[in-house]
Amino acid sequence: MKAPRAVSGAGLRLVAVGLALLFTTIVLVISGAPPLEAYRQILVGSLGSFKKVTDVLVAWVPLVLATSGLLVTFAGGLWNIGIEGQITLGAIFATGALRAALDAGTAPAPAIAGAVVAGIVGGALWALLAGLLKVYGGVNEIFGGLGLNFVAVSLTLWLIFGPWKRPGVGSMSGTEPFPDFLSLPALEGYRLSPWGLVVAILGFAVIFFLLQGTTFGLRLKAVGKNARAAFLLGVPTTRHMLAAFLLCGGLGGAAGAIQVTAVYHRLIPSISSGYGYLGLMVAMLVNFQPLWMPLLAFFFAALNIGSIQLPIVLRLDSSLAGVLQGALVLFVLAMEGVRQRWRRTPAPGGEA
Amino acid sequence: MRVDLRDIHKSFGPVRANDGISLSIPAGTIQGVLGENGAGKSTLMKILSGYQRADRGEIWLDGRPAHIASPQDTGRYGIGMLHQDPLDVPPMRVLDNFLLGRDGGLRPQRRAARLALTELAARFGFDLDPEAYVEALTVGQRQQLELVRLLWLGARVLILDEPTTGISALQKEALFASLRRLSEEGRTIIFVSHKLEEVESLCHRVAVLRRGRLVGEAAPPYETDRLVEMMFGRAVSLGSRLEATSGAPVLELDNVVIEDRRMTVGPVSLYAARQEIIGLAGMEGSGQQLVLRACAGLIRPVHGRIRLDGAPMLGHSYHAFLRRGVGFMPAARLEEGLIPGLDLTEHFALTGESRGLLLQRQAAQRRAEEQIDSFKIKGTPSSPVEALSGGNQQRTLLALLRENLSLLLLEHPTRGLDIESVVWIWEKLKERCRQGTAIIFVSSDLDEILHYSDRIHVFFGGRVSPSLPARSTTVEELGQLIGGKGWPAPRGAEAPAARAPAGQGSPR
């Protein structure tokens, strides 16, 4: 009984990808762009050279970290929309830690390590807030998270234009950049920091193991699938939910810290760069099968990077990547709905 | 309107909820429908009101076949159903609710509706303020609103499903008076209940259902004993009772009062000793389930004391009860008992002893194999629980209970199982008792209650009987108590002394 279900699942997944491509192609045709050329540009722009691949990996690092965290909350049946804010708070905490280290004259290595840890703490605390609101305040985590996202953005702007503003006048380009020695070391001549790569791979490995091989992971899944029954079977459900929030926020915070220490070297207004929302899409697409996540995240990151030069070459907006990504998620979810409908049909009118 | 139900069949999986029911109800009759839980009353009424479709059979209205496929259809035919839980929209005003479900073009005719509402309410002596918010109304008032709404929509057949649960005595009188009046006007009333006294005082005719079949009809003057016998049937042999030697009490409830949205239960005082089996009888929603859940720490009583092995437990969490050796098995298997999406191995891993960080998948699988074998579950360690049949899900629930419990609380432990499984499951439970566990269980099956309990408490509308020795209690006595007969007057014994006979719970 299991095999045909898996086959039809994979088949429908392929149909969904086909439909998403078709949909994007139609969008391209309507906007008067040559579709094949656009796809070729994306391919070349993302995988055309080693430099491009390292750029994709720069985007891949925060995406994998955020998505790893989201796999945890999804396993617990939680929609942690607040991931964006958690990334932002991670960046704010990391920036704060680096500023303090700069003032105190701390050595670079402990300063950077401290900034990453501070980022993890910041993201985790922000997520804990959403978790507490849900568990004790009865605020759905979607609304709580969304609200906290706005607060996080406001906090960033206030810091950039207020206490942390550049000497003279505050600017949308962010805070004063940190000196080079306070950056995560990058590959010579590239933007990619191998340390960021290590953090991302480590984060994913820990989460993969946690979900697949530990009692905590199983209990969290039980909470996600039926919290009431899990509670009656003796699982402390609120504790597991809060732990899921903490873990997810911590990983999001790590992503934010990497953005500060390895990519932007300062706090900028849109420091999360939408990787949280993108991560939500990736997590939904992998549908609780974490093994595929890094690959899919790479694909999404490649779409993002590949579409950067669309405006220059084809005068197309770079949001085309978003169109394709969004269409992909919608069609995969729609196909999932189709599959469930198929499975239910054998009993017509047998609704109890 | 005359209603004819002809040979109605409806099955849910292997369960025949309605098994060829034929019933004719002349216009202007108040027809009572009696039966215990699961007898098929609700299914029959849902079919008549369009919420479910019959597998087979016909409905004739005034001598013509009716094609009822949805609740909208029944509205056209003039059939209205008053649900046990009022189907209204609480955050809206009475008048807005009154208007719901009526085709009134784009703009609701508020003025006309208000006039109709006040007129209808005045006619029946209902106390309904059109501008009040529904959430501020009592259950009785919401029911009145629903009743006048259905009448305004032109209902000529009214179905009332357990309408007197949770309403005051005054509201009940008003309801009964208006029902009598409506029947005199030629409307047909179908009154579904398990309360013998109400059915006897109100209905012109009574039909009794049992296990999906119409087992008899009666007209006044009613013989209560015969109705009880028809409702519950005769006993079949179910194996022997375990005669407990009363030891120290494991659990004690002392003047416990539980408040619920619908009712106040208690004060109830009861205890369970080691090796004892206590049965809680009563129609669904009489308060027994609330008391059982309070024994597990899932509901916090507003008053009274709960002790486990002498230790005060009131206000402690459910998980604290579990740590003290309590086991609880809910009736809703897939909603509260098991986790759809996880397989049997994962369930055993979840409830197993291993406290380590790492998941002991192999150990869990071994345990799953052992328990599948010992509980004769038809499935494999990798079967997802939702793929199991109801009976096998029930066995799984039992298999998941920990060993060496001091108290086991069970909701309908054998509902929906065939007789061999019932006997087999009780053998397993009695084995636990012999090892020192006390069992308290809720069941709507009187035979089960009488055969396996040492002592019985009967629940009726939130009132709790003193404990009855199961050996010297008959099905008839039990049936009467469940139907609300033979209770002392509610306000008689004023001071509820400890272990008082029949606590005085009053429905709100």
Interface residues (C-beta under 8 A of the other chain):
Chain A: M1 G213 T214 T215 F216 G217 L218 R219 K221 A222 K225 N226 R228 A229 A230 F231 L232 L233 G234 V235 P236 G349 G350 A352
Chain B: F12 R53 Y318 H319 L322 F328 P330 E335 E336 G337 L338 I339 P340 G341 L342 E346 H347 A349 L350 T351 S354 R355 G356 L357 L358 L359 A387 L400
